[in-house]
Amino acid sequence: MQTEIDARHGLTRRALLALLGAVAWPPAYADATRGKTDELLASWAEAGRYHAGRLSVGAEGAQVRSRIELPTRAHGLALDADGSVLVAARRPGDWLLRWRPEGGEPQWHWVNDDRRLNGHVLPSSDGHSVWTTETDQADARGLIGLRNARTLEKTGEWATHGMDPHEMLVLPEALGPRGRFPAGTLLVANGGIPTQSETGRSHRDLSRMDPSLVALDPASGALLGQWRLHDARLSVRHLAWDPVSRRVGIALQAEHDDEAARRDAPLLATWDGSALTASPPMAGALGYGGDVCARAGGGFWLSATHANALLGLAPDGAIAERVTLPSAGALAAQAGHAWAGGAAAVWSDGQQQAWPAALQIDNHWVSPPRG
Amino acid sequence: MRIRSRWLAVLLCAPGALWAQAAAPYYYPPDAVAALYRDHTAPLARGFATQAPQLVQALQAHCAGPAALAPARAAWTKTMLAWEHLTAVAVGPLIERRSLRAIDFQPLRPDLLKRMLAREPKTLEDMVRVGTPAKGLPAIEHLLWTAPIAPNSGACAYAVLAAQEVQREAEALRSAFDALAATPPEEEAAVTAFVEFINQWLGGLERLRWMGMEKPLREAETRGASPEFARQPSGQTGAAWAAEWAELRALARQLDSGAPAIGAGRVSIESYLRGRGHIVEADRWRAAVDESDRAMQALKPGQPTSVDATARTLKKLTALMQSEIAGKLEVNLGFSSADGD
């Protein structure tokens, strides 16, 4: 069933089924009945320290079930088929972690070559590798790092044909004219923002911005296609698959010099296998799409972080619903359900509940499949 | 309208003993940036440019024979420390020229160095084709301590060329920073430069704390081996950290004698806060800098527990800048902002 595909992480049907069979979550936290306890894997800051861990949200409130302290702030997480969690350091990052929520030694990998991680990690569609988005510090070229799934050591690199590659997504089914992009195709959001190793996260010379969406062959890394929006100041950053409309939703971040242009910029673009199309301008959305995930019935949820809003969007990007959620950020969707994290609040399928204010959830989280 | 040289009347209430700390002019970004270029980066760049030729000369003397490794090592140490002082807060030309990559790429790639030595470059033009991970200060350190060069050897000639590249970069930086000191940016450009200064101050602290101290400790823990810190072959790890911290501290904390008048010295972050009336934050900042200073004074690079404790203390300073101070300085921190992720 299409709706059972993990839209947020874009696993193939086969990979998802394997994952569903393989991941064993403790029954107490994997209650299949809605309204009891939801599990989320997340990273967060608390009292000046950074953590990744397993959270539960339910009638008893939000609780940290297990955690691991991180050396610096994390960004993206991904669930691997064996139930372990891959965590990538925030851009410009220099560590990767494989963490096992059920216990076991954490596996750290330290990046010491002339590359920096861009915050997102993804198990490859064949399960043999782990992919990371990276930047070559010599010339800011975007790369996909191919890593041994067991050791996390680098085994190769693919060009992303742009700068600042951010989130990746594996296309769960063939898309495009005559199935030009088969299931398993790797999509990469090239954020397009120039940076320099000496100045860390600072954006430099935005007039050189060149964001794009690229489709890569998952076996060879060959470029299958590349699309750009008309407005080069809209950075394409986060990706989600909507199985209903059969489109990829792309969360955008506006980098216009002009404040008014930034304030009303569209925060969503969609790709249907043929064209990359920005949604109409979104008045007052304040230019920052933090995360995106599929919305039950078709379309997307998008966190408009600076506007303190969770936006329910139709497949064409029209705003269908606007939920007030302070500092709306992390999103996850699964089997018709969705979760959104904000400051001191968590939203789930239309319900909000308080969240410990001291626990500042990072931009992304993952909802593991239920047992 | 900008009003210069005014003192905050509200601070007249401060107890006498605290007066020197409390009173500060109301600085604008052009004041702080002009002071940074005039009283900080330009003299430090001149210091580096003075040392670098001495390294070349010392290496040339050693390579010509008879062996004089000790003077060459001493010259490298002085040059490296002058460089650490200059780059502790890497702004302006250091960023534009990508100087850190050019002459201080870390970690050194010994295998690449070996391959490049085999090529036997003869001129500075030949050195252009040598990758940065195999030259600069780390490569010279390797050739002076890890695999000491013999006079009249190809490796010795390579070290001289590497040092000449350092000298060339030092001269270019001196020239660029002198020009900035002579004609500091104004208005909008000064605001941009001030934002860069604060971001790079924090970047420098993080380079010291994370890249310098904590990451090597974490890596060593993963490997089950001893940590490998920068400048370890020369035994200068602690001195290099102290040099970096000295400049970070100088730009963070107000002198006990008080805040400088506009145009009369470096404007520390603390002074800037006080001048704008953020007294509570300035006091908290000063206390955190002093706590970090105590940790740095007690630091023993050979003892991982000491390094770990120091890194944890410095992390508090990072957190304070990110959570409170940057906002009061009206600076958006590229190093910590959510934008672009």
Interface residues (C-beta under 8 A of the other chain):
Chain A: G48 P71 T72 H75 R90 R91 D94 W95 W108 W110 N112 D114 G119 Q137 A138 D164 H166 G191 I193 Q196 S197 E198 T199 G200 R201 S202 H203 S235 R237 Q253 Y288 G290 T305 G329 N363
Chain B: A90 L94 I95 R98 L100 R101 P107 P133 E196 N199 Q200 G203 E206 W210 E214 K215 R218 E219 T222 K315 K316 A319 S323 G334 F335 S336 S337 A338 D339 G340 D341
